Amino acid sequence: MRIRCFTNPLLLALEIPGTRDELSEFEKNAISNKLDEYQRNFPIACINSSDAKSIEQIGTKRTFIKLGSSSVEGLRQAFLDWGSRMKLEHELVVPRFSRIVAANWQGGFLDGLDIHFNENMNCLIGGRGTGKTTIIETIRYALDDEPRTDRNRDDNEQILRNVFRSGSKVSLLVESHYPAPKRYIVERIYPYEPVIREEGGQQMPDLKPSDIFRAEVYGHKEIYEISKSPAFQFALLDRFTEDRIAGLKQEERRITSELQNNKTALLQLRAKLEEAEEALSELPRLEERLQRFARLGIQERLEEYRKFETEKSLFEQACTKIENFRDILREFETAVDLNTAFLDETQINGLPDIDLLREVRGLLETLALTVKKQTDALRAALDETILRYQGEQGVFRKWEALYEECSNRFKESLKQLQDEYPGVDLSEFLETETKVRNLWTVRDEKARLERRLKNHHHQREVLLSRLHENRQQQYVGREEVVREINKKLDGLVRVQLSFEGDTAQFKTELRNLRSGLRSDHIDRMVDSNQFSIQKLVKAVKEGPEGLAKTFNIPQSSALNLINAITEDTLYDLEIKEIPTKATIQLNLGTRANPNYREIDHLSAGQKCTALLTLILLESPNPLIVDQLEEDLDNTFIVEDIVQRLRTEKERRQFVIATHNANIPVLGDAELICALEADNERAYLLDGNYGSIDDDRVKEKVEKTLEGGEQAFEMRKEKYGI
């Protein structure tokens, strides 16, 4: 009797007291169709109910059922396809994903079109030229999401220009899930920039779409196009690592910014050193000439004037120091920020530690007062110094008077000396002595510059070490994520990472130096097992012999490369990153006997299979795809893609334009929009949208999509619907 009752096809559901896992082993096997004598055409649905014995017990246990229509037939269909349409309370997935709530178009081919999207799976269907692709591409345009490849970029621009057309407007109502759900309006008129508004209409001019909402959009054949590019494949994987390595990426940006500042300082110091060295190249000759003048005894005769010239140099240095201090004080006064407005009572009122925050505010206010007093004192001292130095009664003015008297006496002495040494150019002697004295100052400055240069080089080494460590930690973080991804892929696809493995762009940059280094020498150098940018920079610094020996290239080629790399280029080279390479492999065998083949060696359909498997992995962002079935084998669509869509749509919104009936029918799409069009515009008639259970929608699917009737037959075989 029990067997006959259980296997009766009219029995559509069983009530169980708790979860499926809490059933006995026998009961689990029975409801899973694993017992021959209890075998049914389809596994049976299980529900929880309160089985109330009192009013208070009503609703203590619940089963959530998704109905295509509020009818007995809708309930029957939900029981038959319970995997997609029914959830026990503990199985319910709390939505934690972003979604497009609605879209509206004004002007162009989509003028007047409104779509209210379902939070789960949405399918756009219709004949060729009914606007499906235009919907996808204009949503992408509103979100300011750039197509990934040149081909898709051209297609997108052509659709916007010729179909959407100038002056047309697309508006999206979106809901961002994190950190708390909030709705925004995103509007964009072609060809202007997007506008973000609060749901109530208030414009938010400082935000761009990616600040509040993200979607993954793939245009027609875009998945196939990115299968040709390792960089795009790596970017596809990197979306899974964003949260894991966000802190490291932020630190990397700080380090590279410090390295850029360090480079600027080094180049400035180097330029000053070169100026000093060029100036000092004259010093030996001038010192020799000065010694020859000294043999004539002229220096002793001009001792007073020479001392005044020495004083003049010292006064000028003192003036420079005062001016430098004035600039530093001005910069400090501009930079210091001890404003406590962020700790006003209006900001901290209601916080649990308000007393401690008030104490902090007091500390900052005391510090600000002290700094102001000290700064005012420094400003007063500076003004007093300038007055006493350069004022009418200042020390410099007094010295200038003495210098003028000395100059008058010097003119008389100079006339007498010229009479005594008629063949000697005394002005040349004085100029030479001044130049030598100034160059001695330059020599001292050069020593200081060399010490500063050494310190900056040391700082650079420390920063580069931190940068290398940071990037290695990013790689470790990515490896952890890839292990998790491979586990989810369950043997169908496998991902492997190679640290600094994507060398193509770096090789191109070396070739662009136009050093004359042959391409095969660049390949030999970069492809060697021990290659690193750090090693290349070190070898360049060692010179052509060291570079040639390190990388086994001709010394003449090494010299050409070194000559092509300026100091500026070398500093940029030091911080350049060779990206991690992501190798995606598709299993052409079975899980028991895998046969993995890299994506570069797969057919177009196999490439799309591998990438789409990754794209469909869980994400909080909507997935919007134009004809994801393109290049895919129909068996793979039915047996794999559809099953993934059915599972993931509880955790992610899908918007799919398709010509394949299996996707909306077997995928159990919550919303199907059957578009039509005339020569002027596309439209969505009443009755042309709804769930797959709606007879009018079902008719549209059968008439419009490839394999429509067969898809419904397959649905009947699979689920009895």
C-alpha positions in Angstrom: 0.0 0.0 0.0 2.8 2.4 0.9 4.6 1.7 -2.3 1.5 2.2 -4.4 0.7 5.5 -2.7 4.2 6.8 -3.1 4.5 5.9 -6.8 1.0 7.1 -7.7 1.6 9.8 -10.4 -1.2 11.9 -8.9 0.9 12.3 -5.7 2.9 15.5 -6.3 4.4 16.3 -2.8 5.1 14.9 0.6 5.1 16.7 3.9 8.3 16.1 5.9 8.8 17.2 9.5 12.1 19.0 9.0 15.0 19.2 6.5 15.8 16.5 3.9 19.1 15.8 5.7 17.2 14.9 8.8 15.3 12.1 7.1 16.4 8.5 7.6 18.6 6.8 5.0 15.6 4.9 3.7 13.5 8.1 3.4 16.4 10.0 1.7 16.8 7.3 -0.9 13.1 7.1 -1.5 12.6 10.8 -2.2 15.8 10.8 -4.3 14.4 8.0 -6.6 17.2 5.6 -5.6 15.0 2.7 -4.5 13.7 0.5 -7.4 10.4 -0.4 -5.8 9.8 3.3 -4.9 10.8 4.5 -8.4 8.8 7.4 -9.7 8.9 9.2 -13.1 10.2 12.3 -11.3 11.7 12.8 -7.8 8.9 14.0 -5.5 8.6 17.4 -4.0 8.9 17.8 -0.2 7.1 20.5 1.8 7.1 21.7 5.4 3.8 22.8 7.0 2.8 23.8 10.5 0.4 20.8 10.9 -1.2 23.2 13.4 -3.0 21.9 16.4 -3.8 25.5 17.6 -4.0 29.0 16.2 -0.6 29.8 17.7 1.1 27.0 15.7 -0.1 28.4 12.3 2.9 29.6 10.3 5.6 28.1 12.6 6.8 26.1 9.6 6.8 27.4 6.0 7.5 26.3 2.5 8.2 29.0 -0.1 6.7 28.4 -3.5 7.3 30.4 -6.7 4.1 30.5 -8.8 3.8 31.3 -12.4 0.1 32.0 -11.8 -2.0 32.0 -8.7 -3.9 28.8 -9.5 -4.1 25.1 -8.8 -2.3 24.6 -12.1 0.5 27.0 -11.0 0.8 25.0 -7.8 1.0 21.7 -9.8 3.7 23.0 -12.0 5.7 24.3 -9.0 5.5 20.8 -7.4 6.7 19.2 -10.6 9.6 21.6 -11.0 10.3 21.9 -7.3 14.1 22.2 -7.7 13.6 25.6 -9.3 10.3 26.8 -7.7 10.2 25.5 -4.2 12.4 26.1 -1.1 12.0 24.9 2.4 12.6 27.6 5.0 16.2 26.6 5.7 17.0 26.4 2.0 15.8 29.9 1.2 18.6 32.1 -0.2 18.5 35.6 1.2 19.0 37.8 -1.8 22.4 39.5 -1.4 23.0 40.7 -4.9 22.6 43.8 -7.0 19.9 44.0 -9.7 18.4 46.1 -12.4 14.8 46.8 -11.3 13.5 48.5 -14.5 14.6 50.2 -17.7 13.0 52.9 -19.9 13.9 54.2 -23.3 13.0 57.5 -24.9 13.8 58.2 -28.5 15.4 56.0 -31.2 14.4 52.5 -32.1 13.4 51.6 -28.5 11.3 54.7 -27.9 8.6 54.2 -25.3 9.8 50.7 -24.2 9.5 49.9 -20.5 10.8 46.7 -18.9 10.4 45.7 -15.2 13.0 43.0 -14.7 12.6 40.0 -12.4 15.3 39.7 -9.8 16.2 36.2 -11.0 16.3 35.1 -14.7 15.1 37.3 -17.5 15.2 36.3 -21.2 14.8 38.6 -24.2 13.4 36.8 -27.2 12.3 37.9 -30.6 13.1 37.7 -34.3 16.2 39.3 -35.8 16.1 43.0 -35.6 13.5 43.3 -32.8 15.9 45.2 -30.5 17.4 42.6 -28.2 21.0 43.5 -28.9 20.1 47.2 -28.7 18.6 46.7 -25.2 21.8 45.0 -24.0 24.2 47.6 -25.5 22.2 50.6 -24.3 22.1 49.1 -20.7 25.9 48.8 -21.1 26.1 52.3 -22.3 24.1 53.7 -19.4 26.4 51.9 -17.0 29.4 53.3 -18.8 30.7 49.8 -19.2 33.3 49.7 -22.1 33.2 46.7 -24.4 36.3 44.6 -23.9 37.5 44.2 -27.5 37.9 46.4 -30.6 35.3 44.4 -32.5 32.7 44.7 -29.8 33.6 48.4 -29.3 32.9 49.0 -33.0 29.6 47.1 -32.8 28.5 49.0 -29.7 29.3 52.4 -31.3 27.4 51.4 -34.5 24.3 50.4 -32.6 24.4 53.6 -30.5 24.9 55.8 -33.6 22.5 54.1 -36.0 19.9 52.4 -33.9 19.7 54.1 -30.5 20.5 57.4 -32.2 21.7 60.8 -31.0 19.4 62.5 -28.5 17.9 59.2 -27.3 17.8 58.5 -23.5 18.0 55.3 -21.5 17.1 55.3 -17.8 17.8 52.5 -15.4 16.4 51.9 -11.9 19.1 49.8 -10.1 19.4 48.4 -6.7 22.8 48.1 -5.1 23.0 45.4 -2.4 26.2 46.4 -0.4 26.6 47.5 2.3 22.8 48.0 2.6 20.3 47.9 -0.3 19.7 51.2 -1.9 18.1 52.2 -5.2 19.5 54.7 -7.7 18.4 56.1 -11.1 21.1 56.0 -13.9 20.3 58.1 -16.9 22.2 58.6 -20.1 21.5 60.6 -23.2 23.5 59.7 -26.3 26.3 61.1 -26.7 26.5 62.7 -23.2 27.9 61.4 -19.9 25.8 59.3 -17.4 23.8 61.1 -14.7 23.2 59.5 -11.3 20.2 60.3 -9.2 18.7 59.3 -5.9 15.5 57.2 -6.3 13.6 60.4 -5.5 15.2 62.2 -8.4 17.9 64.3 -6.6 21.1 64.4 -8.8 24.3 63.1 -7.4 26.9 64.9 -9.6 30.1 63.5 -7.9 29.2 59.8 -8.6 29.7 57.7 -11.7 27.9 54.4 -12.4 30.7 52.2 -11.2 30.7 53.9 -7.8 27.2 52.6 -7.0 26.5 49.6 -9.3 28.3 47.1 -11.4 27.1 44.6 -13.9 28.9 42.1 -16.1 27.9 42.7 -19.7 28.9 40.6 -22.7 27.9 41.6 -26.2 27.4 39.4 -29.2 30.3 37.0 -29.6 32.3 39.0 -26.9 32.9 35.8 -24.9 34.6 34.3 -28.0 36.6 37.4 -28.7 38.1 37.6 -25.1 39.1 33.9 -25.4 41.8 35.2 -27.8 43.4 37.5 -25.1 45.2 36.3 -22.0 44.8 39.8 -20.5 41.0 39.6 -20.7 41.0 36.1 -19.4 43.0 37.2 -16.4 40.7 40.2 -15.8 37.8 37.7 -15.9 39.3 35.7 -13.1 40.5 38.8 -11.2 36.9 39.9 -10.5 36.8 37.0 -8.0 39.9 38.3 -6.2 38.9 42.0 -5.9 37.8 41.8 -2.2 40.6 39.4 -1.2 43.4 41.6 -2.4 41.8 45.1 -2.3 44.0 46.2 0.6 47.1 45.0 -1.1 46.1 46.8 -4.3 45.6 50.0 -2.3 49.0 49.5 -0.7 50.6 48.9 -4.1 49.3 52.2 -5.4 50.8 54.0 -2.3 54.2 52.4 -2.9 54.2 53.1 -6.6 53.3 56.7 -5.9 56.2 57.0 -3.4 58.5 55.4 -6.0 57.3 58.0 -8.6 58.1 60.8 -6.1 61.4 59.2 -5.4 62.2 59.0 -9.1 61.4 62.7 -9.5 63.7 63.6 -6.6 66.5 61.4 -8.0 66.3 62.9 -11.4 66.3 66.4 -9.9 69.3 65.5 -7.8 71.1 64.0 -10.8 70.4 67.1 -12.9 71.8 69.3 -10.1 74.9 67.0 -9.8 75.5 67.1 -13.5 75.3 70.9 -13.4 77.7 71.0 -10.4 80.1 68.6 -12.1 80.0 70.6 -15.3 80.7 73.8 -13.4 83.5 72.1 -11.4 85.2 70.9 -14.5 86.6 74.5 -14.8 87.9 74.5 -11.2 91.4 73.0 -11.8 92.1 75.4 -14.7 90.9 78.4 -12.7 92.9 77.4 -9.6 96.0 77.0 -11.6 95.6 80.5 -13.1 94.9 82.0 -9.7 98.2 80.5 -8.4 100.0 82.2 -11.2 98.4 85.5 -10.3 99.5 84.9 -6.7 103.2 84.7 -7.7 102.9 88.4 -8.7 101.9 89.3 -5.1 98.7 90.9 -6.2 96.5 89.2 -3.7 98.2 90.9 -0.7 97.7 94.3 -2.3 94.0 93.6 -2.7 93.5 91.8 0.6 90.9 94.3 2.0 88.8 94.1 -1.2 89.0 90.3 -1.3 87.8 90.1 2.3 84.9 92.3 1.4 84.0 90.0 -1.5 84.2 87.1 0.9 81.8 88.9 3.2 79.5 89.7 0.3 79.2 85.9 -0.5 78.5 85.2 3.2 75.8 87.9 3.3 74.2 86.4 0.2 74.1 82.9 1.8 72.5 84.4 4.9 69.8 86.1 2.8 69.2 82.8 0.9 68.7 80.9 4.2 66.2 83.6 5.5 64.2 83.3 2.2 64.2 79.5 2.4 62.9 79.6 5.9 60.2 82.0 4.9 59.1 79.6 2.1 59.1 76.6 4.5 57.1 78.5 7.1 54.6 79.5 4.4 54.2 75.9 3.2 53.8 74.7 6.8 51.1 77.2 7.5 49.3 76.1 4.4 49.6 72.4 5.0 48.8 72.1 8.7 45.3 70.9 9.4 44.1 70.6 12.9 40.4 71.6 12.3 38.1 69.8 14.7 34.9 70.3 12.9 34.6 66.5 12.3 34.3 66.2 16.1 31.6 68.8 16.6 28.7 67.8 18.9 26.5 67.3 15.9 28.9 64.7 14.6 29.5 62.8 17.8 26.1 63.1 19.5 24.7 59.7 20.3 28.0 57.8 19.9 28.8 55.4 22.8 32.2 56.9 23.7 31.3 60.6 23.3 33.3 61.6 26.4 36.5 60.1 24.9 35.8 61.8 21.6 35.3 65.1 23.4 38.7 64.5 25.1 40.3 63.9 21.7 38.7 67.2 20.4 40.2 69.0 23.4 43.6 67.5 22.7 43.5 68.6 19.1 42.3 72.1 20.0 45.1 72.5 22.6 47.6 71.3 20.0 46.2 73.7 17.4 46.4 76.6 19.9 50.0 75.7 20.7 50.9 75.4 17.0 49.3 78.7 16.3 51.2 80.4 19.1 54.5 78.9 18.0 53.8 79.7 14.3 52.9 83.3 15.2 56.1 83.5 17.2 58.1 82.1 14.3 56.4 84.5 11.9 57.2 87.4 14.3 60.8 86.3 14.6 61.1 86.0 10.9 59.7 89.5 10.3 62.0 90.9 13.0 65.0 89.2 11.4 64.1 90.5 7.9 63.7 94.0 9.3 67.0 93.8 11.3 68.8 92.3 8.3 67.4 94.3 5.3 65.6 97.3 6.9 66.9 100.8 6.6 68.9 100.4 9.8 69.6 96.8 9.2 72.9 95.0 9.3 73.0 94.5 5.6 72.4 98.2 4.9 75.3 99.1 7.3 77.6 96.6 5.5 76.6 97.9 2.1 77.8 101.4 3.1 81.1 99.9 4.2 81.3 98.0 1.0 80.8 101.1 -1.0 83.6 102.9 0.8 85.8 99.9 0.2 84.9 99.9 -3.5 86.0 103.5 -3.8 89.3 102.8 -2.1 89.7 99.8 -4.3 89.3 101.8 -7.5 92.3 104.0 -6.4 94.4 100.8 -5.5 93.4 99.2 -8.8 94.7 102.2 -10.8 98.0 102.1 -9.0 98.4 98.3 -9.5 97.6 98.6 -13.2 100.4 101.2 -13.5 102.8 98.7 -11.7 101.7 95.7 -13.8 100.8 97.1 -17.2 100.7 93.7 -18.9 98.4 92.1 -16.4 94.6 92.1 -16.6 93.6 92.8 -13.0 89.9 92.5 -13.7 90.6 88.9 -14.9 92.3 88.2 -11.6 89.4 89.4 -9.7 86.9 87.5 -11.8 89.0 84.3 -11.5 89.2 84.6 -7.8 85.4 85.1 -7.5 84.7 82.1 -9.7 87.1 79.9 -7.7 85.5 81.0 -4.4 82.0 80.3 -5.9 83.1 76.9 -7.2 84.4 75.9 -3.8 80.9 76.5 -2.5 79.6 74.4 -5.5 82.0 71.6 -4.4 80.7 71.6 -0.9 77.1 71.6 -2.3 78.0 68.7 -4.6 79.1 66.6 -1.6 75.8 67.3 0.1 73.9 66.4 -3.1 75.8 63.1 -3.3 74.8 62.2 0.2 71.2 63.0 -0.5 71.4 61.0 -3.7 72.7 58.0 -1.8 69.9 58.3 0.8 67.3 58.4 -2.0 68.8 55.3 -3.6 68.6 53.5 -0.3 64.9 54.6 0.1 64.2 53.3 -3.4 65.7 49.9 -2.6 63.5 49.7 0.5 60.4 50.7 -1.5 61.1 48.3 -4.3 61.5 45.5 -1.8 58.1 46.4 -0.4 56.6 46.5 -3.9 57.9 43.0 -4.8 56.7 41.6 -1.5 53.2 43.2 -2.1 52.9 41.7 -5.5 54.0 38.3 -4.3 51.2 38.5 -1.6 48.7 39.4 -4.3 49.7 36.3 -6.2 49.3 34.2 -3.1 45.8 35.7 -2.6 44.9 34.9 -6.2 46.2 31.4 -5.8 43.9 30.9 -2.8 40.9 32.1 -4.8 41.8 30.0 -7.8 41.8 26.9 -5.6 38.3 27.8 -4.5 37.2 28.4 -8.1 38.6 25.0 -9.2 36.7 23.3 -6.5 33.5 24.9 -7.7 34.2 24.0 -11.3 34.2 20.4 -10.2 36.6 19.1 -12.9 34.8 20.6 -15.9 37.3 23.5 -16.2 40.6 24.1 -14.5 42.5 27.3 -13.9 46.3 27.6 -13.3 48.3 30.7 -12.5 51.9 31.5 -13.5 53.6 34.3 -11.5 54.7 37.0 -13.9 53.9 34.6 -16.8 52.2 37.0 -19.2 55.3 38.5 -20.8 53.9 39.6 -24.2 53.3 43.2 -23.3 56.7 43.6 -21.7 58.4 42.2 -24.8 56.5 44.7 -26.9 57.7 47.6 -24.7 61.3 46.4 -25.0 60.9 46.3 -28.8 59.4 49.8 -28.7 62.6 51.1 -27.2 64.0 50.8 -30.8 67.4 49.7 -29.5 68.0 47.5 -32.5 67.9 44.4 -30.2 66.6 41.5 -32.3 63.3 40.0 -31.4 64.8 36.6 -30.9 67.3 38.1 -28.4 64.4 39.8 -26.5 62.5 36.5 -26.4 65.7 34.6 -25.3 66.2 37.2 -22.5 62.6 37.4 -21.2 61.8 33.7 -21.6 64.8 32.5 -19.6 63.9 30.7 -16.4 65.8 33.1 -14.2 64.5 36.4 -15.8 63.0 39.2 -13.7 62.8 42.9 -14.2 64.9 43.4 -11.1 67.7 41.2 -12.7 67.4 43.1 -16.0 67.8 46.5 -14.3 70.8 45.3 -12.3 72.4 43.9 -15.4 71.8 47.2 -17.3 73.5 49.1 -14.5 76.5 46.8 -14.6 77.1 47.7 -18.3 77.1 45.9 -21.6 79.5 43.1 -20.6 77.4 42.2 -17.5 74.1 42.4 -19.5 75.5 40.2 -22.3 76.8 37.6 -19.8 73.6 37.5 -17.7 71.2 36.9 -20.6 73.5 35.3 -23.2 73.1 38.0 -25.8 75.8 39.6 -28.0 77.7 42.4 -26.2 77.0 44.8 -29.1 73.2 44.1 -28.7 73.6 44.7 -25.0 75.3 48.0 -25.6 72.5 49.1 -28.0 69.9 48.2 -25.4 71.7 50.1 -22.6 72.0 53.2 -24.9 68.3 53.1 -25.5 67.4 53.0 -21.8 67.5 56.5 -20.2 67.8 56.9 -16.5 64.1 58.0 -16.5 63.1 54.8 -18.4 65.2 52.7 -16.1 63.3 54.0 -13.0 60.0 53.3 -14.8 61.2 49.8 -15.7 62.0 49.0 -12.1 58.3 49.4 -11.0 56.8 47.8 -14.0 54.8 44.6 -13.4 54.8 41.6 -15.6 51.2 40.3 -15.1 50.3 36.9 -13.7 49.2 34.6 -16.4 46.0 32.7 -16.0 45.8 29.5 -18.0 42.3 28.2 -18.5 41.9 24.5 -19.4 38.8 22.6 -20.5 38.3 18.9 -19.6 37.7 17.0 -22.8 37.6 13.8 -20.9 35.6 12.8 -17.8 35.9 13.6 -14.2 37.3 10.1 -13.6 39.7 10.3 -16.5 40.3 14.0 -17.2 41.9 15.3 -20.4 42.6 19.0 -19.9 43.5 21.1 -22.9 44.5 24.8 -22.8 42.1 27.4 -24.2 44.5 28.4 -27.0 44.2 24.9 -28.4 40.4 24.6 -28.3 37.7 25.2 -31.0 35.6 28.3 -30.9 32.8 26.4 -29.2 35.1 24.8 -26.6 36.6 28.2 -25.8 33.2 29.7 -25.2 32.3 26.6 -23.1 35.4 27.1 -20.8 34.9 30.9 -20.4 31.1 30.7 -19.9 31.6 28.1 -17.2 33.7 30.7 -15.3 31.4 33.6 -16.1 28.4 31.8 -14.6 30.1 31.3 -11.2 28.4 33.0 -8.3 28.7 36.8 -8.3 26.7 39.6 -6.6 26.6 41.5 -9.9 24.0 41.0 -12.7 25.1 39.0 -15.7 23.9 40.5 -19.0 24.7 38.4 -22.1 23.7 38.7 -25.7 23.2 35.2 -27.2 25.3 33.2 -24.7 24.4 30.1 -26.8 26.5 31.4 -29.7 29.2 28.8 -30.7 28.0 26.4 -28.0 26.9 22.8 -28.4 23.2 22.4 -27.7 23.9 19.3 -25.5 26.2 21.4 -23.4 23.5 24.1 -23.1 20.9 21.6 -22.0 23.1 19.5 -19.6 25.3 22.1 -18.1 24.5 25.8 -18.8 20.8 25.5 -18.1 21.5 23.6 -14.8 23.9 26.3 -13.7 21.4 29.0 -14.6 18.7 27.3 -12.5 21.0 27.1 -9.5 22.7 30.5 -9.7 19.5 32.5 -10.5 18.7 32.4 -6.8 21.9 34.2 -6.0 22.3 36.5 -9.1 20.2 38.3 -11.6 20.5 37.2 -15.3 19.4 39.2 -18.4 19.9 37.0 -21.5 19.0 37.8 -25.1 18.6 34.4 -26.8 17.4 32.5 -29.9 17.7 29.1 -28.1 14.5 27.9 -26.5 16.2 25.6 -24.0 17.5 28.6 -22.1 14.2 30.2 -21.1 12.2 26.9 -21.1 14.5 24.5 -19.3 16.1 27.3 -17.3 12.6 28.1 -16.0 12.9 31.9 -16.7 10.9 34.0 -14.3 10.4 36.7 -17.0 10.4 36.3 -20.8 10.0 39.4 -23.0 9.0 38.5 -26.5 9.9 41.6 -28.5 8.4 42.6 -31.9 9.3 45.5 -34.2 8.3 47.4 -37.3 10.4 49.6 -39.5 10.2 52.4 -36.9 10.7 50.9 -33.5 10.6 47.9 -31.2 7.7 47.2 -28.8 6.5 44.8 -26.1 2.8 44.1 -26.4 0.6 43.0 -23.6 0.6 39.3 -23.3 4.1 39.1 -24.8 5.8 39.0 -21.4 5.6 36.9 -18.3 6.7 33.5 -17.0 7.0 30.3 -19.0 3.7 29.1 -17.6 1.7 31.8 -19.4 0.1 30.2 -22.4 0.6 33.4 -24.5 4.2 33.5 -23.7 4.6 29.8 -24.3 3.1 30.3 -27.7 5.6 33.1 -28.5 8.5 30.9 -27.4 7.3 28.0 -29.6 6.9 30.3 -32.6 9.9 32.5 -32.2 12.8 30.4 -30.9 14.8 27.7 -32.5 13.6 24.3 -31.1 10.7 25.8 -29.2 8.4 22.8 -29.4 11.2 20.4 -28.7 12.3 22.4 -25.7 8.8 22.1 -24.2 8.8 18.4 -24.9 12.1 18.0 -23.2 10.8 20.0 -20.2 7.9 17.6 -20.1 10.2 14.6 -20.1 12.4 16.2 -17.4 9.8 17.6 -15.1 6.5 16.3 -16.2 5.2 19.8 -17.0 
